[in-house]
Amino acid sequence: MKLKLTVTFLALCIGYSALAQKFLGPVKQSLIGFHFALVDYNSPTQIDTTSLKQVFKKGDIFNPTKQSSAFTVSYWRGLNKYIDFSGKFNGIFYNYALNNSGQSYENEFGAELEGALNFHPLSDDHLFTPFLTAGIGGGHYTNKFGGYVPLGLGFQFNIQSQVYFLLQTQYRVSLSKDVFPNNLYHSLGVAVNISKEKVAAPVVVPIVEVQDRDGDGIVDSLDACPDQAGTAALQGCPDKDGDGIADKDDKCPDVAGIAKYNGCPIPDTDKDGINDEEDKCPTVAGVARYQGCPIPDKDNDGVNDEEDKCPNEAGPASNFGCPVIDVVVVEKVNKAAKNIFFATGSSKLLAKSYKSLKDVAQILKDNPSYKIDVDGYTDITGSADKNQVLSENRANSVKQYLISNGVEESRITATGHGINDPIANNKTAAGRAKNRRVEMKLRNY
């Protein structure tokens, strides 16, 4: 009989609260909550090994005697009308065994910290609201640390935004399977509002008995534009472009400007984005780093000096602004490259190479602006590493010979490419002979 009376009384209280609700707003304020929880370490393991139907049939999911107890202290705060943040401290007195590990834990204590976002379809000015939870948590369990991801659903019962009854069920995915298994977490608790109530300041409406035709707050006797709403700074006149110059005095009332130009912007005659006051070439479009002038082109070859590798000599863009080397000279160097010979398996130049190399040295001395790239290649006979070293040594042998014949070292680049970039089939003797080569390329940049 007493139980029936108690249930009836609680039902009447809840019904009265539902009818007399007065919420503080659609967004949850700061709450502190206290919860009792049961943690089920067995059912997720049983689900993995049997089936969800069998677990429900056994009744282990809601059997308090087969679950660990826990207590929780929580903090809640609404981020917007549909998302809340919750932070929790959980203390768990747990009992469980790890599958296939031979380890079991009985009468142990775990301390956890958890942060989560709670998504609810109804704003916080409703009596009853379901919500979904997702977050991240971790803790210390006897002598180990572990982490988990809480996923679940819950229901809140809101009494005038002051007291919340909270029921939650979570499936917590273990991130540390060697510390604890996946588990179910059922909690029931109450949270109370700890935010200070905001009291709106009384609004004092002054009674002004003066004439103000345009309603801008400036009496007509002091208003320079009594029929157009404006600002006090401009004696009651409007300023559409907000440049501080009243429209009546502004020659460009729709574009912000300065007083020097009667309210218009500083002009930019050449439309290069640099105003004429800062532009040293105001009638020719340029760039900021040259103070509004175009990038210079000293040799007038159409390639500006920043991109021109020969800024003092005219040349086409295809050759980086440098003069094109005469094709006859290029052919002489290419022919000389085909007459460079080495001792077998060695980087020692043979004497029959000297005449060709002396001709190349003379071309370089006659043309001080020329530079040369010497590239050595091998066939695939032997190891790649040895061939790489051999190609480098042969290229450097050519370089040293040119230096010995009066060419500055700074004008010569020697590079070995080993077995890379063959020009013929390495499977034939003739092809391998072609691949064992030195190439020379003239350039004047």
C-alpha distance (Angstrom), angle and dihedral (degrees) to the residues before:
residue distance angle dihedral
M1 . . .
K2 3.82 . .
L3 3.82 90.2 .
K4 3.80 91.2 53.3
L5 3.81 91.4 49.7
T6 3.81 91.0 49.3
V7 3.82 92.9 49.9
T8 3.81 90.7 46.8
F9 3.83 91.2 50.1
L10 3.84 92.6 50.0
A11 3.82 90.9 47.6
L12 3.82 90.5 51.9
C13 3.82 91.3 48.8
I14 3.80 92.3 50.5
G15 3.79 91.4 45.8
Y16 3.81 91.6 50.4
S17 3.82 91.1 47.9
A18 3.80 90.7 51.2
L19 3.80 91.0 53.7
A20 3.79 95.7 43.1
Q21 3.82 99.6 42.4
K22 3.80 118.1 146.4
F23 3.80 109.9 177.6
L24 3.81 124.0 -160.6
G25 3.80 93.5 -135.7
P26 3.82 146.9 -53.3
V27 3.85 94.1 -79.0
K28 3.79 122.2 70.7
Q29 3.83 115.8 -116.0
S30 3.82 124.7 -145.3
L31 3.82 113.7 -56.3
I32 3.80 135.7 -175.9
G33 3.79 114.4 -154.0
F34 3.80 139.3 -170.1
H35 3.80 121.9 -158.6
F36 3.77 142.0 179.8
A37 3.81 115.6 -145.4
L38 3.79 143.9 -175.8
V39 3.80 119.0 -147.0
D40 3.80 118.3 -154.3
Y41 3.82 113.4 -159.2
N42 3.83 94.5 164.5
S43 3.81 106.9 57.4
P44 3.84 98.0 61.0
T45 3.81 89.0 51.3
Q46 3.83 90.9 47.8
I47 3.81 90.4 48.9
D48 3.82 89.3 54.3
T49 3.82 92.1 51.3
T50 3.85 101.8 34.1
S51 3.80 125.5 7.6
L52 3.79 139.5 -75.5
K53 3.81 89.3 -111.9
Q54 3.81 92.2 58.0
V55 3.81 92.1 47.8
F56 3.80 92.3 52.9
K57 3.80 89.7 45.3
K58 3.81 90.3 55.5
G59 3.81 89.7 46.4
D60 3.81 95.1 -137.0
I61 3.82 94.8 135.0
F62 3.79 92.3 68.7
N63 3.82 98.7 26.5
P64 3.87 106.5 116.0
T65 3.80 91.9 -164.2
K66 3.82 90.8 64.1
Q67 3.79 96.4 46.6
S68 3.79 136.0 78.3
S69 3.79 120.0 -116.4
A70 3.79 125.3 -126.7
F71 3.78 142.2 174.6
T72 3.81 126.8 -146.5
V73 3.79 137.0 -160.9
S74 3.81 112.0 -163.0
Y75 3.79 142.7 -175.0
W76 3.82 121.5 -152.6
R77 3.80 131.3 -170.2
G78 3.80 131.1 168.1
L79 3.83 115.0 -123.3
N80 3.81 91.8 -172.3
K81 3.81 137.9 -26.5
Y82 3.80 93.9 -66.6
I83 3.81 107.2 27.4
D84 3.83 128.2 62.2
F85 3.78 129.9 -175.5
S86 3.80 118.8 -138.2
G87 3.78 129.4 -172.8
K88 3.79 120.3 -168.9
F89 3.77 141.8 -171.2
N90 3.81 111.8 -156.7
G91 3.77 126.6 -167.1
I92 3.84 112.4 -165.8
F93 3.79 130.5 -170.5
Y94 3.79 97.6 -160.0
N95 3.77 142.4 -172.3
Y96 3.82 121.4 -175.7
A97 3.79 144.1 129.0
L98 3.82 126.0 -134.2
N99 3.81 113.1 -124.8
N100 3.82 115.7 -109.9
S101 3.80 91.2 -6.0
G102 3.76 102.0 95.1
Q103 3.82 89.0 -133.0
S104 3.79 124.0 122.8
Y105 3.78 130.9 178.3
E106 3.79 121.9 -154.0
N107 3.79 130.2 177.5
E108 3.81 91.1 -3.1
F109 3.81 128.1 148.8
G110 3.80 127.6 -131.8
A111 3.81 128.5 -172.0
E112 3.82 117.2 -157.0
L113 3.81 139.3 -175.0
E114 3.79 117.9 -158.3
G115 3.79 135.5 -179.0
A116 3.81 122.4 -168.8
L117 3.78 145.7 164.6
N118 3.80 117.8 -130.0
F119 3.82 118.0 -154.0
H120 3.82 118.2 -159.7
P121 3.84 127.7 177.8
L122 3.82 93.0 -145.1
S123 3.81 125.6 60.3
D124 3.80 120.1 -116.0
D125 3.80 95.2 -96.9
H126 3.83 91.3 80.9
L127 3.78 126.8 96.5
F128 3.79 96.2 -133.5
T129 3.83 124.6 28.4
P130 3.83 131.4 171.9
F131 3.79 118.4 -151.3
L132 3.82 143.5 -174.9
T133 3.82 123.0 -133.4
A134 3.82 132.4 -151.9
G135 3.80 127.1 164.3
I136 3.79 148.8 117.4
G137 3.78 130.8 -93.0
G138 3.76 143.3 170.6
G139 3.75 141.0 177.9
H140 3.76 152.1 167.6
Y141 3.81 116.1 -90.9
T142 3.82 112.9 -166.9
N143 3.81 95.7 -61.0
K144 3.82 104.5 -13.3
F145 3.79 138.0 72.5
G146 3.78 122.7 -134.5
G147 3.78 141.8 167.9
Y148 3.79 136.8 -144.5
V149 3.81 143.8 179.8
P150 3.84 114.6 -126.7
L151 3.81 115.4 -148.2
G152 3.78 122.3 173.2
L153 3.75 153.2 103.0
G154 3.77 135.9 -96.8
F155 3.76 146.6 176.4
Q156 3.79 129.5 -133.2
F157 3.80 128.5 -160.0
N158 3.82 109.2 -156.6
I159 3.81 120.8 -154.8
Q160 3.84 109.1 -167.5
S161 3.86 91.6 -44.4
Q162 3.82 87.8 -74.5
V163 3.80 104.5 88.6
Y164 3.83 126.8 27.8
F165 3.80 126.9 -169.4
L166 3.81 109.0 -152.9
L167 3.80 129.3 -163.5
Q168 3.82 117.8 -177.2
T169 3.80 139.3 175.2
Q170 3.78 120.1 -171.5
Y171 3.79 136.0 -177.0
R172 3.82 103.0 -147.5
V173 3.81 113.8 -156.1
S174 3.80 109.9 -149.2
L175 3.82 117.2 -129.6
S176 3.83 89.8 -173.8
K177 3.80 106.5 51.1
D178 3.81 90.8 172.5
V179 3.82 89.9 61.1
F180 3.84 103.1 40.3
P181 3.83 137.4 -14.5
N182 3.79 129.6 -118.6
N183 3.80 109.3 -70.7
L184 3.79 146.4 -175.8
Y185 3.82 119.3 -119.5
H186 3.83 119.4 -161.1
S187 3.79 117.9 -176.8
L188 3.80 139.1 175.5
G189 3.78 121.5 -170.3
V190 3.75 151.4 139.1
A191 3.83 128.7 -118.2
V192 3.80 126.9 -165.3
N193 3.81 131.1 -155.7
I194 3.83 112.7 -106.3
S195 3.82 97.4 175.6
K196 3.77 119.6 113.9
E197 3.77 113.8 -111.7
K198 3.79 112.1 -112.5
V199 3.77 114.3 -129.7
A200 3.78 113.8 -155.7
A201 3.79 114.3 -128.5
P202 3.81 113.5 -117.9
V203 3.79 113.7 -101.4
V204 3.76 114.0 -125.9
V205 3.77 112.6 -156.1
P206 3.79 111.1 -160.8
I207 3.74 117.5 -142.8
V208 3.76 109.3 -132.0
E209 3.74 117.4 -174.6
V210 3.81 99.1 -168.1
Q211 3.79 133.4 108.8
D212 3.82 118.3 -100.2
R213 3.80 109.7 163.1
D214 3.83 97.4 -177.9
G215 3.82 93.9 41.8
D216 3.81 95.1 -130.5
G217 3.81 94.5 131.5
I218 3.80 93.8 -105.9
V219 3.78 114.9 109.6
D220 3.77 115.4 -120.7
S221 3.80 92.4 -116.2
L222 3.83 89.5 63.7
D223 3.84 98.0 31.9
A224 3.83 116.4 103.2
C225 3.83 88.5 -166.4
P226 3.83 103.1 34.5
D227 3.83 94.0 169.5
Q228 3.83 96.8 48.4
A229 3.81 123.2 61.3
G230 3.78 112.0 -120.3
T231 3.79 144.7 145.7
A232 3.76 133.0 -74.2
A233 3.83 90.6 -123.6
L234 3.82 88.7 62.9
Q235 3.84 95.4 40.4
G236 3.79 92.3 -102.2
C237 3.82 97.5 -47.8
P238 3.85 124.0 130.0
D239 3.82 125.4 -113.2
K240 3.82 109.1 -165.4
D241 3.81 96.7 -177.7
G242 3.81 94.5 42.9
D243 3.80 95.4 -130.0
G244 3.80 94.3 131.0
I245 3.80 93.6 -107.1
A246 3.81 116.3 111.7
D247 3.80 114.3 -117.1
K248 3.80 90.8 -119.6
D249 3.83 89.4 62.2
D250 3.83 97.2 33.9
K251 3.83 118.2 100.4
C252 3.83 88.8 -168.4
P253 3.83 102.0 38.0
D254 3.83 93.8 165.6
V255 3.83 97.0 48.7
A256 3.81 124.2 57.8
G257 3.78 113.2 -116.1
I258 3.81 143.4 147.5
A259 3.78 134.8 -89.2
K260 3.82 92.5 -113.9
Y261 3.81 89.3 67.0
N262 3.85 94.6 37.5
G263 3.80 93.5 -101.2
C264 3.81 96.3 -42.7
P265 3.83 124.7 118.0
I266 3.80 120.8 -97.6
P267 3.84 104.0 -85.9
D268 3.81 124.1 -109.5
T269 3.79 104.4 -161.3
D270 3.83 97.3 -178.1
K271 3.84 93.6 40.6
D272 3.82 93.4 -130.4
G273 3.81 94.3 132.9
I274 3.82 93.3 -104.6
N275 3.78 113.8 106.1
D276 3.78 118.7 -124.9
E277 3.82 93.2 -111.1
E278 3.83 90.0 64.1
D279 3.83 98.5 30.1
K280 3.82 116.3 99.9
C281 3.83 88.6 -169.6
P282 3.82 100.9 39.1
T283 3.81 95.1 167.5
V284 3.83 97.3 45.8
A285 3.81 122.4 62.2
G286 3.79 112.8 -117.1
V287 3.80 144.4 148.2
A288 3.80 133.3 -85.0
R289 3.83 96.5 -116.2
Y290 3.83 88.8 61.4
Q291 3.84 91.5 44.0
G292 3.78 93.5 -105.9
C293 3.81 97.1 -42.6
P294 3.84 124.2 116.3
I295 3.80 119.9 -96.9
P296 3.83 104.2 -86.8
D297 3.80 123.8 -108.7
K298 3.81 105.5 -166.3
D299 3.81 96.6 -178.9
N300 3.86 93.4 42.8
D301 3.78 93.2 -132.7
G302 3.81 94.5 133.7
V303 3.83 92.9 -105.5
N304 3.80 111.2 105.8
D305 3.79 118.2 -127.1
E306 3.81 93.4 -109.4
E307 3.81 90.3 62.2
D308 3.83 98.3 29.1
K309 3.82 113.9 100.2
C310 3.80 88.9 -169.3
P311 3.83 101.9 39.8
N312 3.80 92.9 167.8
E313 3.83 96.9 48.2
A314 3.80 124.4 59.0
G315 3.78 116.8 -120.0
P316 3.83 140.3 147.0
A317 3.79 123.7 -84.8
S318 3.82 88.8 -117.8
N319 3.83 87.7 67.3
F320 3.83 95.1 42.3
G321 3.80 91.6 -99.1
C322 3.82 93.4 -57.2
P323 3.83 126.2 122.9
V324 3.80 114.3 -92.1
I325 3.82 112.7 -110.3
D326 3.80 113.0 -118.9
V327 3.80 110.4 -94.7
V328 3.83 90.4 -132.0
V329 3.82 90.5 59.6
V330 3.82 91.2 46.6
E331 3.81 90.6 52.0
K332 3.83 90.9 50.4
V333 3.82 90.7 54.9
N334 3.83 91.9 45.9
K335 3.80 90.5 50.3
A336 3.80 91.2 48.5
A337 3.82 90.2 52.0
K338 3.83 89.3 58.8
N339 3.80 90.0 56.4
I340 3.80 98.0 58.0
F341 3.80 113.5 112.4
F342 3.82 134.9 -178.1
A343 3.76 136.2 -166.7
T344 3.82 110.3 -92.9
G345 3.83 111.2 -80.2
S346 3.81 89.6 -3.4
S347 3.80 139.8 98.7
K348 3.83 92.0 -135.4
L349 3.79 111.3 122.9
L350 3.80 115.9 -128.5
A351 3.79 117.9 -129.5
K352 3.79 92.5 -115.1
S353 3.83 87.8 68.6
Y354 3.81 94.6 60.6
K355 3.81 100.0 81.7
S356 3.82 93.6 52.7
L357 3.80 92.3 47.1
K358 3.81 92.6 47.9
D359 3.82 88.6 54.4
V360 3.83 89.7 53.0
A361 3.82 90.9 47.5
Q362 3.81 90.1 52.6
I363 3.83 91.8 50.9
L364 3.81 89.8 53.1
K365 3.80 92.6 47.5
D366 3.82 91.1 49.1
N367 3.81 90.9 50.9
P368 3.84 109.5 43.5
S369 3.82 93.0 -177.4
Y370 3.83 92.7 60.0
K371 3.79 122.5 100.0
I372 3.78 127.7 -172.5
D373 3.82 135.6 -145.8
V374 3.83 115.8 -150.2
D375 3.84 113.4 -161.8
G376 3.81 123.2 -174.2
Y377 3.84 124.5 -156.4
T378 3.82 135.9 179.2
D379 3.81 138.2 -165.4
I380 3.81 121.3 -109.9
T381 3.82 96.2 -96.4
G382 3.82 108.7 124.5
S383 3.80 129.2 3.8
A384 3.80 121.5 -29.7
D385 3.81 92.1 -124.9
K386 3.81 93.5 54.1
N387 3.79 91.1 45.8
Q388 3.80 90.2 51.5
V389 3.80 91.5 53.7
L390 3.81 91.2 44.5
S391 3.83 92.2 51.9
E392 3.83 91.2 49.5
N393 3.80 92.2 48.3
R394 3.82 92.4 49.2
A395 3.81 92.5 49.4
N396 3.80 89.4 49.4
S397 3.82 91.4 48.3
V398 3.81 88.6 58.4
K399 3.81 90.0 46.1
Q400 3.82 92.4 51.6
Y401 3.80 91.5 48.5
L402 3.82 91.1 53.4
I403 3.82 90.2 47.7
S404 3.81 89.8 50.8
N405 3.78 87.6 54.7
G406 3.81 94.6 56.8
V407 3.83 104.6 -86.4
E408 3.83 116.2 134.9
E409 3.81 113.2 -113.3
S410 3.83 91.4 -132.9
R411 3.83 89.7 65.6
I412 3.82 94.4 57.0
T413 3.81 127.2 75.3
A414 3.82 116.1 -171.0
T415 3.81 120.4 -166.6
G416 3.80 133.0 173.5
H417 3.81 119.2 -147.1
G418 3.82 100.4 177.9
I419 3.83 113.7 -160.5
N420 3.80 93.4 -14.5
D421 3.83 125.6 114.7
P422 3.84 100.1 19.5
I423 3.82 115.4 -167.0
A424 3.83 95.4 -160.0
N425 3.81 141.7 29.4
N426 3.83 110.4 -70.3
K427 3.83 90.0 -156.5
T428 3.80 92.5 75.3
A429 3.80 130.0 61.2
A430 3.81 91.0 -127.5
G431 3.78 91.2 50.6
R432 3.80 93.2 48.7
A433 3.81 89.8 50.3
K434 3.81 90.4 55.3
N435 3.80 91.5 48.2
R436 3.83 91.6 54.5
R437 3.78 95.1 79.1
V438 3.80 149.5 123.1
E439 3.81 119.2 -134.2
M440 3.81 124.6 -160.7
K441 3.79 124.0 -162.4
L442 3.81 124.2 -170.6
R443 3.80 120.8 -146.6
N444 3.80 135.6 165.4
Y445 3.82 100.3 -150.8
